[in-house]
Amino acid sequence: MFWLLILIFLPFRLYLITNPLLDNHFFRQTQTATVARNYYLNGFDLLSRAVSAAAGFTAAWYLYKLVYAVEKKKKLAYVSAFFFLAVPLSMIYQRSFLIETTVLAFLSAGFYYTISWVENKKKVDFILACILLSLGFMQKGMYGPFLILPLWFYFFKKTGKIINAKMMLILVIPLTALFIWQRHVDILNIASGHIYYTSGNPSQWLWNVGRLSDRLSIAQWQVRWQQLLNGIFLKPGLILFLVGLIANFPKKHNWFWLSFLTAEIIYFLIFFRIQSHEYYQLVMIAPVAFYMSAGLMVLYAKKYFLWSRLFMILILTVFLYKSWLNSQNGFTVDWPRYERLRQINKALPLNSAGLLVTPEYDWNSVYTYYPGRKMLIFDRHKADKKKFEELKEKGYDFVVLQDWCIFMNANPNRNFWKKKKVLVTGGSGFLGSHLVGKLKDLGADVFAPGSKDFDLRLKDKCRTVVKNQDIVIHLAAKVGGIGFNRDHAGEMYFDNILMGALLMEEARLAQVEKFVALGTICAYPKFTPVPFREEKLWDGYPEETNAPYGLAKKMLLVQSQAYRQQYGFNSIYLLPVNLYGPGDNFDPASSHVIPALIKKVFDAKKNKKNSITVWGTGKPTREFLYVEDAARGIILASEKYDKSEPVNLGAGFEISIRSLAEKICVFSGFKGKIIWDRSKPDGQPRRMLDTAKAASEFGFSASTTFDSGLKKIIAWYRKSRYIND
């Protein structure tokens, strides 16, 4: 029956198989491909994914054979293999070019042949067990040694002996192979100056194992639990697993499966920190798949054959469907970056070698895989002329700048802004205060009126503020979070559309040189493909809770294009993502997600509460731009961009609300529980911008990493809150 499993899962493994290795997990895939020289030279992405899919089916085949060898039940073995192939982690990584799938194939095969040798004492099983386990141990040393526990336990239970010579060899030969291979790799790393990656380096162990405090952290356990729940169990699978674990307890061979599961739990607890990379949990799927299968068999009643079979098919179908939904985030590709890398490949001589200079530290070999050339990576802080001259003499004859705009056009022109009269509406607000400060530093004559003195919903007030101004930057808006938008939908629409329409009209009549309008990411359709590209702005209706605000701000784009067409009025329209940073709005009634979560966490700490409640499920993703970066982007666009086509301003990444909340808890030192209020709306499912246009048109790219920016706003809030208290 195994051929039927191949027919079921082959379409899932072939899904987008021709995509380049530049998806969510591209850095690990392309590192593997870079080492495998045939892939490195020829870019066989299709073949590389096929290798991974074949290895996944191989591992499932040997799990099938293992379960049948131990339990002598074909249906149990078959369903175990089904769950092994069906969990979300397998859906994603058994079509990704990662070493994990081949490691699992070798370990599963070696595991089976060891059990078979214990049962039958065939010489060929003994030889295959030694060879295949050795290959599995050598490929990734942290996985295999934990399998010694269930293998030895099975031998002990079957023979009554603690050990014999051949069993000793089966266990010792793979460990010896691992030791020799690791020693060889350490010597190579030392010779290459890569001391960090040697097996004896304490920092390397800390990176993989972590500290005791990591295992005592509630926040980290919440992250790991969500990874296991969403990546392996799923809710129906968790129920089946628990049923199987309980029902299987008194059965004859349960001691073997319990030892197998225990070994993987020990592995998980020892290598706890590295589990933040979810693919390290692939090795744990096999015993979990067995117990899920055992749980389903309990619910399967032979006396109601037809209904039982239909029930089983329904459960498996639901599990497969939920797994497919959970795995979708693993199939996105950064197409603009891929195309840029391929252009490098076309432009350079075939046998050339060069240097890649990155804006910050980056060990990502994807940049050397797609150009198909030997390249050394430097961050710009370590790249100097003397070093480049030395490398040039060694044959490195070209330099590539990653995100070149950061090097070339990232800084505003002080001469352009000197004595320029600039009106900034909303200049006393969160973004406005940062923008006004930067403009003044550049020598601009800035006018930032307050809403109390100048109500921009009134035409005469708009006429007054634009008088004698060279540039108008319109930031003023009525804004808020999901709850505020929902409760004040009419105000959000009316006030924002009125302010924008009147101000741009009066700016045109006053012959202002340039009008800079800020829109909102809320203007994008609810189900815009990620990353959001400017040309998709009109492809649907915005997310309902944000629609009145988003559509009101989108009318600025319509007005800008219409005024350019009829009057030749120079106006531009920018679409920033959610901003964050020092000085943000922390009012619970109107704040956005980051300040709202920070306030919840600090309030909980102050009141000695052990939990916080957060709206929604935590599944939606968002992109965030540090406020200082946003201010620089607006200045660059005001100075260099003169078209009415919209331009995104963002950081080019996405993070789930769940992960965001967990980060804030960790950075704030809060060890309590996060409770998700699923009765509240999630908002738009995903948000992330394609930022290539901002880079190419006016040289903008975000320079503040998210972790760095998040720590800055938390530190600012901690300090300002302490002073206020």
N, C-alpha and C positions, 0 to 999 in steps of 0.2 A: 504493500500500500504506500510505500514511501514515494513512489513516482507521483502520486496524487498530491502530496505535499509540495513537490517541486512545481507542479502545474499551478497550484494555488499561489505560491509565493514568488514564482519567477516574475510575474508582471510587476510586483512590488519592487523587486530588486532591479528590474529594467527601467523603472520609472526615472526619467531624466538621467539615464545612465551616460548619455553623451555630454552632459554638462561638464564644464571644466572643473578641476579640483579646487575651485575657488569659492566653495560654499561656506557655511558657518564654521566648519572645522578645517579650513583650508591649510592652516599652518602645519598641522600634524600630517595631513595627507601629502603635502608637497615636500615636507622634510623626508618622508618615506620615499617619495618618488625621486628626490634628489640623490638619495643614497643608491637607489636602484637605477644604475646608469642608463639602461635602455629607455626607461621612462623619461629620465632627465634629458637625454639627447633628442628623443623623438616626440615627447609629449603625448604618449598613448593613454589619454585619460579613459577612453572606452575600455581598453584592455585592463587598465589598472583596477577599475571598478569591477570588471568581470572576475578578476582574480579574487577580489574580496567576497563577491557573491558566491563563487564556487567554494571558497574556504568555509563560508557560513553554512552551506548545505552539507559540506563534509562533516563539520562539527555536529550538526543535527543528526546526520546518519549514524555517527558513532554514539551519540546519546541514545538514539533509538535502539541500537544493538546492545548498549550497556544495560538499559532498563529491562530489555527482554532477557538478557543473560542472567540478571539477578532475580527478576520477578516472574519470568516465564509467562507474561501476559502481553499479547501483541497490541491490544487496544490501548492499554496503559502506556506502552512504549511509543505508540504512534501519536497519542495526544500529548505526551511529554515533548516529543520532537516538534509538534505543532506550536506549543507554547514557547518553546525555545526560539523558534523562528518568528513568532508573532509579537513578542514584546516590543515596545517602542524603541528601546536601545538597539535591538537587532534590526528593526526596520531602517534605522538611520545608518548604523555603522557597518552592517553587512553589505552596504553598497558604497561605503567610503573606503578610500585606499589607505587603510591604517593597518599597522602590524598586528593589532589585537585579533583580527579574524583568523589569520594564519596561526597565531599562537594558540588560539582555542582549538583550531583544527588538529594541530599536532598533539596538544594535551588531551583532547577528547579521545583521539585514536590511541595514544599511548596508555591512557587510563583504561580503555576497553580491553586492549590486548593484555594488560597486566591481570585484570579480572579473569579474562579467558584462560590465561596461563595457570592461574591459581586453580581454576576448575578442571582444566584438561591436561596440563603439564606438557603442552606441545612446544617443541623447540622453536618453531617459527614464531609463535606468539611471544616467547621470551625475547627473541632477537628484535622483533618489531617493537615491543614495549620499551626496551633499552634505547633503541634508536629514536623513536618518536618522542618519548619523554625528554630525551637529551635535547632534541631540536626545539621542543617547546620551552624547556628551561633556559636554553641559551638565548632565545629570541627576546624574552622579557623575564628577567630573573625573579621578579617579585611575585609572580603568579604560581609557578610550578611547585616550589617547595611545600606549599600548604597542602598539596594533594597527597603528600606522603602519609598524612594522618589517616584518611579513609582507606587508602591502599593497604597500609599496614594492618589496619583494623579488620579489613575484609580477610586478609591472609590469616590473621590470628584466630578469627571466629571459625574459619573454614577448616584450618589444619590443627588448631589447638597449640601450635608452636608460636613462640615469641618471634622467631626469625629462623631462616635457613640460608645457606650460601647463595642460592640463586635469587631469593627475595632480597637479600642484602645487596646483590649486584644491581638489581632493578632500581633500588633506591639510591645506591651510591654512584653508579655510572652517570646518571643525569646531573647529580650534584657536583661531581668532579668535572664534567663537561662545562657546567656553568662557572665553576671556579676558574678553570683554565681560560675560558673565553673572556670572563670579566677581567682577569689579570691582563690579558692581551689588550683589551679595550682601555684599561687604565694606563698602560704603557703608552699607547697611542695618544691618549688625551694629555698625558704629562709632556710628551715630546712636542705636542702641538700648542702647549701653553694653556690647555683647558683644564686646569686643576680642579675647577669647581665640579666638573662632571665625573670625577673619580669616585669609586665606591667608598673610599675611606674618608671623604670630605664631610665633616660634621654639618656643613651648610646644606649639602645635598640630602643628607638624612633628615635634617630639619624640614626641608621642603617637602619631602615625601611622607614623613611620619608625623611631624608637628610636635606640639607640646601636650602635656597632661591637661593644661587649661583648655585646649581645643576640645578635648573629649568631655570636659565639664561645662562647656558652653551650651546653654539652651538654644541660643540663636543658631549655632552651627549644627546642632542636632535637628533643628527645624529644617534647615537647608538640606541636610543629608536625607531626612525622611521624605521631603518633597521630591528629591531626586529619585529615590527608590520607588515611591508611590507612582510617580508620573513616568518613570523610565522602565520599570520592570513589572510591578504588581498591577497597577490600575485598580480601581475599586472592585470590579467583579473578580479580578484575579486575586486580590487580597483575601476576599471571602473564601474562594476556592482553596487558597494556600492554607488558611487557618483550619478549614474543614479537613483537608488532607493531612495536615500535621497531627491533628487530634485523632482522626479515624485510623491513621496508619500506625499509631503509637504501639499497640499491642502486637502488631504483625511481625512475622518471622524475620524479615530482612530490614526492619526499620532502623536497627542499630547502624547499618551501613549508611543509609541515607542521612541519618542524624549526624553521623561523623563527617559526612561530606558537607552538610550544611554548617556544622560547627567550624570546620576548617575555613570556610569562606567568611564566616562571621569574625573569626580570629584575624584573617587577612584584612578585613574591612577595618577592624579596630586598630590594628598595628599601622597600616598605611592610611590613617584617617584623614590626614590633611590633603593628600593628593586626590582623595575622592571628590574634591571640588570639580575635578574633570570627570564628568559622568561616565566616560567610556572605560574608566578603570573598574566599573561595576559589571562589565560584560562577563567577566569570569565567574560571577556569582549566579548567573541565570540558570545554569543546568540543574542544581538541586531544587531551586525555587520552581522551575518548570515541572519537575517530577511531582512535587507536592501539590501544585495546582492541578495537575492531571489526576493525582490520587483523589483530590477533593471532588473533581467532576465525576470520577467513577463511583463515588459514594452516592451521588445524586442520580446516577444512572441505574434504573431498575429493570432487570431483564424481563420480569413478568409483564411489564407494560412496554413491550419491545418497540412498537411504532411510536408511541408518545415519548418514550425515553430517548429514542434516536432523534426525533424532532427537537426535543428539549436540548439535547447535546449540541445539535447543529446550531440552534438559536444562540446558546451561550458562546460557542466558538465564534459565531458571526459577530455578535455584539462586541466581544473582546477584540476581534480583528479590526472592527470599525473604529472603536475607541483608540486602539493603538495607532491606527493610520492617522487619525486626527491629531494625536499627541506628537506624532513624528514630523508634522509638516514644517515646523521651524527649522528642520535640518536640511531643507532643500533650497534655500535661498542662495543666490549668487550675486556677488558684487560685479555686475557686468561692466560698468565703466572702468573699474580698475583692471579687469581682465583685458579689455580692449587696449588700454594704454600699455600694458605689459607686452602684449602681442606686437604692438607697433615697434617696441624696442627690438624685438626679435627680428623683424623684417628689415630694420635699418642698419643692423650691425653685421660685420663680416662673420662667417660661420665659426671660425676658430679663434675668435677674439676673446679677451678676458678683460674684466673691468672692475670698477668700484661703485658700490651703491651707497649713497649718503642719505641717511634718514633724518627727519627733524628731531627725533628723540631716540633713545635706545630701542632697538628692535632686532630680535634674533630670528626673524621670520624668513625662511628660505623660499617662500612662495615667490619672492622677487627675483630669485635666481633660477627658479624652475621654468617659468614661462618665457623669459628671454632666452633660455637654453644656452647660457654662457657661464663660464666660471666667473664668479663675482665674490668679492669680499665686501662685508657690510660694516659701515661706520656710522655712528651718530654724528651729527654736525659739530658737536662740542669737542670731539676727538679727532676730527678731520683737519689736518693742517698741511700747508704747502710742502714742508720738508718730508713728511711721510708719503705724500703723493708722489714726490720726485723719486723717492727710493723705490716705490712700487712700480713706477713707470719704467725704471731701468730693468725691472724683473719681468716686464712684458704686459703689465696691465695698462691698456692703451685707451680706455674711455671711462667717463664718470657719468653716472645716472643719479639725478636728484629726485628722490621720492617726494611727492607732494611739493613740486618745485615752487609753487606760488609762495610757500612759506619763506623760501630763500629770496625770491625775486621781488614781489610786489606787496609784501605783507605790511609794510609801514606807510602810514599816510604822509603826504607831501606837505611839510610845514609851510612852504611858500604859497601853496594853494589856499590855505586857510588863514594866513596872516591878515588881520583886519577885516576878514569876511564877516558880514552881518548875517547871523544865523538865528532864526526863530526855532526854538524847540518846545513844542507843546507837550505837556506832561513832563516838563523838565524837573519837577520836584519829586517825581515818582521814582520807583525802583530803578528801571532802566535809564530814565531821563537823568537822574542825578549822576550816574556813571558817565553817560554820554556828554553831559554839560561839562563835567570835569576834564574829560579828554579834549574836548573842543577848545576850552580855555587854555589848556596846556599847549595847544597848537597855535595859539595866538588869535583865535576867532573872537569876534565881538558877539557874545551870546545873549539873547533875550529869552528868558524862560518864565513866562507869566503863570501865575497860579489860577486855578479854577474859581477861586472865591472872587477874584477881581475881574476875570475875563471868562464868562460862560460861553463856550464855543458853540453852544446850541442857538446863540443869537447872532444874527447876521452882522449887526453893527460892531459887535465885539470882535468878530473875525476880521472885519475890515480894519479895525484899529491895530490888531496885533501884527498883521502882515505888512503894514505900511513901512516902506524904506528897507525891507529885508531882501537880502540876496538869495538865501536858501531857507526853505521851510522844511523842517523835519517833524512830521506829525506822529507823535507817540501817544497823545492823550486818548484815553479810551475808558469806558466803563468795563471792568474786567472782574472775573471771579472764577471759582472752581465749579465743579459739576453741580453741586447743590445750589450755589448762588445763581448760576445760569438757568437752572430749572425753575427756581422760584421767582426770578425777575426777567423772564424771557422777553416781555414787551418792552421794558426799559432798555434791556441790552440791545435790542434791535433799533428802537427809535433814537436813543441818544447817540449811538455810534454812527448810524447812517447820517444823522443830521450834522454832527460835528464834522465828519469827513467831507460831505458834499458842500457845505457852506465854506469851509476853510479853503478847499481847493479852488472853488469858484472865485473867492475874494483874492486868493494868491494870483490867479490868472489875470484878474482885472487890475491888480497892482503891479503887473509885469515882473513878478518874482522870477529870478533866473532858473530856479529848480525847486520842484516840490518832491519830497521823499515821503512816501506813504508806507506805513507799516501795517501789513495784514496779519493773518494768524494761520497757524497750521490747522486750526479748527475749520477753515474754509474748504479743506480737502474732503472729497467724498468719503463716506463711512468705510467703504471697503476698497480703498485705493491700494493697488499692489505696492508692496514694500520692495525697495525704497521709493518714497513719493517723488515722482518727477513732475516738473512744472507743467508739462503738457497734459497731465492727467487731472488738472484742477477742476475741469468742467465735466468730468465723466460720471457724475452722480450727485446725490443729495448728501449733505454733511450729516454727521452723527447727530441724532435728534436733540439731545440735551444742549449741544453747542451750536445748533443750526442758526438761531436768530443772531447770535454774535458773529458767527463765521460768515454768514451771508451779508450782514451789514458791512463787515470789513472787506468782503470780496467786491462790493460795489465800488470801492476806491480804485480797484483795478479797471473796472468797466469805465469809470469816469476818467482815469488816467489815459486809457487808450483812445477814448472818444475825443478828449481834449487835444491829444497829440494829432489825431486825424484831422479835426476841424480847425483848431487854432494854432497848431505847431507848438503847443505848450509842453515844456520839458518836465516830465514827471516820471518817477520810477516807483515800483511796487515790490516790497520785500516781504518774504514769508518766514519769520523766525519761528523756531520751535519753542517749547517751554523753556523759560529762562530760570536761572537760580544763582544765588550768590549772596554775599553780605549786603544787608539792607533790604532784603526781600520782605514781602508782606506776610506777617505771621498771624493775622486776624483769622480765627477759625471760620468765620462766616464767609470770607471771600478769598482766602489764600489758595495757592496751587498746591500740588501734591507734596513737593519736597519740604517747603516750610511747614505745611500742615503736619506731616509725619514727624519732623524734628520737634515741633511743639508738643505733640502727643507723647513722644518719648521722654522729653524733659519734664513734662507735667507728671507723667507716671513715676519717674524717679523721685521727683520732689514729694509726691504724695505716697511714696513707698508702695505703689501698686505693682503687681507681678504680671500685668498684661496690658496691651493696648488693643483697641478695636479699629480696624481699617475697613473702609468701604470696599465692596465688591469681592471678587475671587482672587485677585492678585495676578491673574493670567495676562491681562493686557500689557503691551509693551509701550514704552515711551522713549523719546529722545530728549536730551536736555543740553542746553548751551549755557556755558558760564557767562555771566552778565558782562564781564570785561571783554570777552571775545565778541559778544554781540555788539557792544558799543563800537569796537574797532571795525567790525564788518559794516556797520551802518555808515561810518565815516568813509571807509574805502569805497562803498557803493555811491555815496553822495559825491565823491570826488571823481570817480572813474567811469561810472555806468550811466549811459544816456539812452536807454531804450525803455519801452513800456511793457515789455514781456516780463512776467513775474520771475523772481529769483529767490530760491530757498536760502535761508541762513540757518545752518545747523552744524552739529558735530559729527554726523555720519555714523551713529551707532544707536542701538536700542537696548533697553534693559526692561525686564518685567517689573511690574509694581511690587510683586512679591520679593524679587531680588533686591529692589531698591529699598524696601522696608527693612529687609534683613541687614543690608549694608549700613543703613542709618543706625540700627540697633547696635551693631558691632562697633562702629566709629564713635558712638555716644556712650558706650559702656553699659548699655541696657541689656540685661540678661533674662528679661521676662518673655512672656509668650505673646505671639501675634494672633489675634482672633479676627477672622475674616467675616464681615457682615454681608452675606450673599444676597440679602434683601435689597441692598443698595446697588445702583447702576455701576457698571464697569466703564462706560464710555466707549470710545472707539477702540476696536480690538488691538490694532497695531499702529504705531507711528514711528517712522524713521525717514529722513529726507535723503534724497540724492543731492549732494552738495557740489557736484562737479561744475555746475554752471557758475556758481559764485567764485570758484577757484579760477576758472578760465576767463571770466569777464572782468573781474577786478581783484584777483589775487587773494581772496579770503579763504583761510582755513583755520579752524579752531586750534588753539595751541595749549589749552588747559585740559589735562586728563580729567576724567570724571571723578575718580577717587580723590585726586588732589583738590578739585573744586568743592567736592562734598565735604571734605575735611575742613576747608576754609570757612564754609558757611556754618558748619557746626561749631567751629571754634569761635566765630564771630557771635553766634547766638548765645553760646555759653557765657562769653564775656559780657555782652550787652544785657543779658538776662540777670547776671550776677549784679551788675551795676544798678539795674532797675529795681531789683529786689532789695 
